[in-house]
Amino acid sequence: MIGTFIKTLLLGLCLIALARGELQTDLLSEVHFLIPAGPGGGWDGTARGVGRALELEQLAAQVSYENAAGGGGGRAIAKLIETGAQQSNTLLISSTPIIVRSLQGIYPQSFRDMVPIAAVIADYSCFAVRADSPIKTFKQLAESFKAGPKSIVIAGGSVRGNTDHFVLAKAIQLAGGDPKLLRYLAYDGGGKAAAGLLSGEAEVLSTGLSEALQLHESGLVRIIAVTAPEQLEDHPSLPILKDEGYDLTFANWRGFFAAKGLDPDQYVRMQNSLKAVSNSDTFETIRRRNGWVHLYIEGSEFLAFLEQQEDQISRLMKSIGYLR
């Protein structure tokens, strides 16, 4: 009887091992993340969060990262496109700026020059000041700006006219200020922009919530507004811009793209890997810690979403005079 039990157990273990082997063939065994900015920003944090969850959940055998800053993100996109045949395991992370910069003509490529794999999260925008700043609310910021636009320098982790710039500009416009008078100081990534705020180079930081949240919780900065539609379940004490009477909500999606010309099955494996990690308990913990919104859209639905975003952002930027 014992012998029969052991044989049955071994057979069961073999079947489980085979099932896992079949599952793994549908996932990427190796993942290389191409990040179009330096360490410390939203792209970097999201890619490394996904990569960490892939490792902890044992969904990939090898995970690597490459920071390729430059050209407003264009350097990394150009590399992926130009060396596509050598990038079979590469996932480039991007977000709303890929649409903005293409609309502005900062670089000639767009999301259409790559294969959209999946969006995984969205990150609300937020505005923050140093902990010792006399500015306590967005209304006070708006009033200070209107009284003396040149006295307020804004730090952002993207180029002029991009997400960090135009989201705050729209909020200022809704408060009765002239968005074209904003003194915007562009940094290479949210981490450097936050350092600019803390060093005194700027009075206000406009960035993704995840990039300011830990600084806020540590007491180094104070978040004065978040562009969420309602109070955040995981961070209920954060002030919501809409609650102050300014009807602006905005979330910056973050997702992954691959080079064109790969085996169609490889794209399926990429989607499977991102879907599996997105649904994992490990990534859920990372997501909640960073204040991200769960947003999984893949394949053709992701492409349709990008086209819709392109139209909406074009109209928003035109409304504040940042695009003709």
C-alpha positions as CSV (number, residue, x, y, z in Angstrom):
1,M,0.0,0.0,0.0
2,I,2.8,2.4,0.9
3,G,4.6,1.5,-2.4
4,T,1.4,2.2,-4.3
5,F,0.9,5.6,-2.5
6,I,4.5,6.6,-3.3
7,K,4.1,5.7,-7.0
8,T,0.8,7.7,-7.1
9,L,2.5,10.6,-5.4
10,L,5.5,10.5,-7.8
11,L,3.1,10.3,-10.8
12,G,1.2,13.3,-9.5
13,L,4.4,15.3,-9.0
14,C,5.5,14.4,-12.5
15,L,2.1,15.6,-13.9
16,I,2.4,18.9,-12.0
17,A,5.9,19.4,-13.3
18,L,4.8,18.7,-16.9
19,A,1.9,21.1,-16.4
20,R,4.2,23.8,-15.1
21,G,6.6,23.1,-18.0
22,E,3.7,23.6,-20.5
23,L,2.8,26.8,-18.7
24,Q,6.3,28.2,-18.9
25,T,6.5,27.6,-22.6
26,D,3.6,30.1,-22.9
27,L,5.6,32.8,-21.0
28,L,8.9,34.6,-21.6
29,S,11.7,32.8,-19.9
30,E,13.9,35.9,-20.3
31,V,12.7,39.5,-20.1
32,H,14.8,42.6,-20.9
33,F,13.3,45.9,-19.9
34,L,14.3,48.9,-22.0
35,I,13.6,52.1,-20.0
36,P,13.7,55.5,-21.9
37,A,14.9,57.5,-18.8
38,G,17.3,57.5,-16.0
39,P,16.8,55.7,-12.6
40,G,14.2,56.9,-10.1
41,G,11.4,58.0,-12.4
42,G,8.0,56.5,-13.2
43,W,9.1,54.4,-16.1
44,D,12.0,53.0,-14.2
45,G,9.9,52.3,-11.1
46,T,7.2,50.6,-13.1
47,A,9.5,48.4,-15.2
48,R,11.5,47.4,-12.1
49,G,8.2,46.7,-10.2
50,V,7.0,44.4,-12.9
51,G,10.4,42.8,-13.2
52,R,10.6,42.2,-9.4
53,A,7.2,40.6,-9.4
54,L,8.2,38.4,-12.4
55,E,11.1,37.1,-10.4
56,L,9.4,36.6,-7.1
57,E,6.5,34.8,-8.7
58,Q,9.0,32.7,-10.7
59,L,7.3,33.7,-14.0
60,A,10.7,34.4,-15.7
61,A,14.1,32.8,-15.2
62,Q,16.0,35.9,-16.1
63,V,15.1,39.6,-15.9
64,S,17.4,42.5,-16.9
65,Y,17.1,46.3,-17.2
66,E,18.6,49.0,-19.5
67,N,18.2,52.7,-18.8
68,A,18.6,54.5,-22.1
69,A,17.8,58.2,-21.4
70,G,17.9,60.8,-24.1
71,G,15.8,62.6,-26.7
72,G,12.7,62.8,-24.5
73,G,12.5,59.0,-24.7
74,G,13.2,59.0,-28.5
75,R,16.7,57.4,-28.0
76,A,15.2,54.1,-26.6
77,I,12.4,54.0,-29.1
78,A,14.8,54.4,-32.0
79,K,17.1,51.7,-30.6
80,L,14.2,49.3,-30.3
81,I,13.0,50.0,-33.9
82,E,16.5,50.0,-35.4
83,T,17.7,46.8,-33.7
84,G,14.4,45.0,-33.7
85,A,15.7,41.6,-34.8
86,Q,18.0,41.5,-31.8
87,Q,15.3,42.5,-29.3
88,S,13.1,39.4,-29.2
89,N,12.8,39.4,-25.4
90,T,12.8,43.2,-25.0
91,L,9.8,45.1,-23.6
92,L,10.1,48.9,-23.8
93,I,8.1,50.8,-21.2
94,S,6.3,53.9,-22.2
95,S,3.3,56.1,-21.2
96,T,1.4,59.2,-22.2
97,P,4.5,61.1,-23.2
98,I,5.0,58.9,-26.3
99,I,1.8,60.4,-27.6
100,V,2.5,63.9,-26.5
101,R,6.1,64.0,-28.0
102,S,4.9,62.5,-31.3
103,L,2.2,65.2,-31.5
104,Q,4.8,67.9,-30.8
105,G,7.2,66.5,-33.4
106,I,10.0,66.0,-30.8
107,Y,10.7,62.7,-32.4
108,P,9.4,61.2,-35.6
109,Q,8.3,57.8,-34.2
110,S,5.0,57.0,-32.6
111,F,3.4,54.0,-30.9
112,R,2.5,52.8,-34.4
113,D,6.1,52.1,-35.1
114,M,6.1,49.4,-32.5
115,V,3.8,46.6,-31.4
116,P,1.7,47.6,-28.4
117,I,1.7,44.6,-26.0
118,A,-0.2,45.7,-22.9
119,A,-0.8,48.6,-20.5
120,V,-0.5,47.4,-16.8
121,I,-1.1,50.4,-14.6
122,A,-2.2,54.1,-14.5
123,D,-0.6,56.7,-12.3
124,Y,-2.5,59.8,-11.3
125,S,-0.6,63.1,-11.5
126,C,0.0,65.1,-8.4
127,F,1.4,68.5,-7.3
128,A,3.8,68.7,-4.3
129,V,5.8,71.3,-2.4
130,R,8.5,71.0,0.2
131,A,7.4,70.2,3.7
132,D,8.3,73.7,4.9
133,S,6.6,75.5,2.0
134,P,4.0,78.2,3.0
135,I,1.8,76.8,0.2
136,K,-0.7,74.3,1.8
137,T,-3.3,73.8,-0.9
138,F,-3.6,74.0,-4.7
139,K,-5.9,77.1,-4.3
140,Q,-3.0,78.9,-2.5
141,L,-0.6,77.8,-5.3
142,A,-3.0,79.2,-7.9
143,E,-3.4,82.5,-6.1
144,S,0.4,82.8,-5.6
145,F,0.9,82.1,-9.3
146,K,-1.7,84.7,-10.4
147,A,-0.1,87.3,-8.1
148,G,3.4,86.7,-9.4
149,P,3.9,84.1,-12.1
150,K,7.7,84.6,-12.2
151,S,8.0,83.7,-8.5
152,I,6.8,80.1,-9.0
153,V,9.2,77.7,-10.6
154,I,7.7,74.2,-11.5
155,A,9.9,71.1,-11.6
156,G,8.8,68.2,-13.8
157,G,10.3,65.0,-15.0
158,S,9.6,65.5,-18.7
159,V,10.3,68.0,-21.4
160,R,8.4,71.2,-21.8
161,G,4.8,70.8,-23.1
162,N,4.7,67.2,-21.8
163,T,2.5,65.5,-19.2
164,D,4.0,67.1,-16.1
165,H,3.9,70.4,-17.7
166,F,0.5,70.5,-19.4
167,V,-1.5,68.8,-16.5
168,L,-0.4,71.6,-14.1
169,A,-0.9,74.2,-16.8
170,K,-4.5,73.0,-17.3
171,A,-5.2,73.1,-13.6
172,I,-3.8,76.7,-13.5
173,Q,-6.0,77.7,-16.4
174,L,-9.1,76.3,-14.6
175,A,-8.1,78.4,-11.5
176,G,-8.0,81.6,-13.7
177,G,-4.3,81.8,-14.4
178,D,-2.5,82.0,-17.7
179,P,-0.9,78.6,-18.4
180,K,1.6,80.2,-20.9
181,L,3.2,82.1,-18.0
182,L,4.3,78.9,-16.2
183,R,8.0,78.8,-15.4
184,Y,8.6,75.1,-16.1
185,L,12.0,73.5,-15.3
186,A,12.4,70.2,-17.1
187,Y,14.4,67.3,-15.6
188,D,15.3,63.9,-17.0
189,G,12.8,61.8,-14.9
190,G,10.7,62.3,-11.8
191,G,13.6,61.4,-9.5
192,K,15.7,64.3,-10.6
193,A,12.7,66.6,-10.6
194,A,12.0,65.7,-7.0
195,A,15.7,66.4,-6.2
196,G,15.3,69.8,-7.8
197,L,12.3,70.6,-5.6
198,L,14.2,69.5,-2.4
199,S,17.3,71.5,-3.4
200,G,15.3,74.7,-3.8
201,E,15.7,75.0,-7.5
202,A,11.8,74.9,-7.8
203,E,8.9,75.7,-5.5
204,V,6.5,73.0,-6.9
205,L,6.8,69.5,-8.3
206,S,4.4,68.2,-10.9
207,T,4.9,64.5,-11.3
208,G,3.2,61.1,-11.1
209,L,1.8,60.2,-7.7
210,S,4.0,57.1,-7.3
211,E,7.1,59.3,-7.7
212,A,6.1,61.6,-4.9
213,L,4.3,59.3,-2.5
214,Q,7.3,58.0,-0.6
215,L,8.7,61.5,-0.2
216,H,5.3,62.6,1.1
217,E,5.1,59.8,3.6
218,S,8.6,60.4,4.8
219,G,7.7,64.1,5.5
220,L,10.1,65.6,2.9
221,V,7.4,66.9,0.6
222,R,3.7,67.7,1.0
223,I,1.3,66.6,-1.8
224,I,-1.2,69.4,-2.3
225,A,-3.4,67.9,-5.0
226,V,-4.0,64.6,-6.9
227,T,-5.8,64.4,-10.2
228,A,-7.9,61.4,-9.2
229,P,-11.7,61.5,-9.7
230,E,-12.3,60.6,-6.1
231,Q,-10.6,59.9,-2.8
232,L,-8.0,57.1,-3.1
233,E,-8.9,54.0,-1.2
234,D,-5.3,53.2,-0.3
235,H,-4.3,56.8,0.5
236,P,-7.5,58.5,1.8
237,S,-5.7,61.5,3.3
238,L,-4.4,62.8,0.1
239,P,-6.2,65.9,-1.2
240,I,-8.1,65.5,-4.5
241,L,-7.9,68.4,-7.0
242,K,-11.5,67.9,-8.0
243,D,-12.7,68.3,-4.4
244,E,-11.2,71.8,-4.3
245,G,-13.5,72.8,-7.2
246,Y,-11.2,72.2,-10.2
247,D,-12.7,69.7,-12.6
248,L,-9.6,68.0,-13.8
249,T,-8.9,64.3,-13.6
250,F,-5.9,62.7,-15.3
251,A,-4.1,59.4,-15.1
252,N,-0.9,58.5,-17.0
253,W,-1.1,55.0,-18.3
254,R,2.1,52.9,-18.4
255,G,2.5,50.0,-20.7
256,F,4.9,47.9,-22.8
257,F,5.9,47.7,-26.4
258,A,7.9,45.4,-28.5
259,A,9.8,45.6,-31.8
260,K,8.0,44.8,-35.1
261,G,8.9,41.7,-37.1
262,L,9.1,39.1,-34.3
263,D,7.5,35.7,-34.3
264,P,3.7,36.1,-33.6
265,D,3.9,33.5,-30.9
266,Q,6.5,35.8,-29.1
267,Y,4.0,38.6,-28.8
268,V,1.5,36.1,-27.3
269,R,4.1,35.1,-24.7
270,M,4.8,38.7,-23.9
271,Q,1.1,39.3,-23.3
272,N,0.8,36.1,-21.2
273,S,3.7,37.1,-19.0
274,L,2.4,40.6,-18.4
275,K,-1.1,39.4,-17.7
276,A,0.2,36.7,-15.3
277,V,2.3,39.2,-13.4
278,S,-0.4,41.8,-13.4
279,N,-2.8,39.4,-11.7
280,S,-0.2,38.2,-9.1
281,D,-0.4,38.9,-5.4
282,T,3.2,40.2,-5.5
283,F,2.4,42.9,-8.1
284,E,-0.8,43.8,-6.3
285,T,1.3,44.6,-3.2
286,I,3.7,46.7,-5.3
287,R,0.8,48.4,-7.1
288,R,-0.9,49.5,-3.9
289,R,2.3,50.6,-2.3
290,N,2.9,53.0,-5.2
291,G,-0.6,54.3,-5.5
292,W,-1.0,52.9,-9.0
293,V,-4.4,52.1,-10.5
294,H,-4.8,48.6,-12.0
295,L,-5.2,49.0,-15.8
296,Y,-4.6,45.9,-17.9
297,I,-5.3,46.3,-21.6
298,E,-3.6,44.2,-24.2
299,G,-3.2,43.8,-28.0
300,S,-5.8,45.4,-30.3
301,E,-7.7,46.9,-27.4
302,F,-4.5,48.6,-26.2
303,L,-3.9,50.0,-29.7
304,A,-7.5,51.4,-29.8
305,F,-7.0,52.9,-26.4
306,L,-3.8,54.6,-27.6
307,E,-5.6,56.1,-30.6
308,Q,-8.4,57.4,-28.4
309,Q,-5.7,58.9,-26.0
310,E,-4.0,60.6,-29.0
311,D,-7.3,62.4,-29.9
312,Q,-8.1,63.4,-26.3
313,I,-4.6,64.7,-25.5
314,S,-4.4,66.6,-28.8
315,R,-7.6,68.5,-27.9
316,L,-6.5,69.1,-24.3
317,M,-3.1,70.5,-25.4
318,K,-4.8,72.8,-28.0
319,S,-7.1,74.1,-25.3
320,I,-4.2,75.6,-23.3
321,G,-2.2,76.7,-26.4
322,Y,0.5,74.1,-26.2
323,L,-0.3,72.6,-29.6
324,R,-1.5,74.2,-32.8
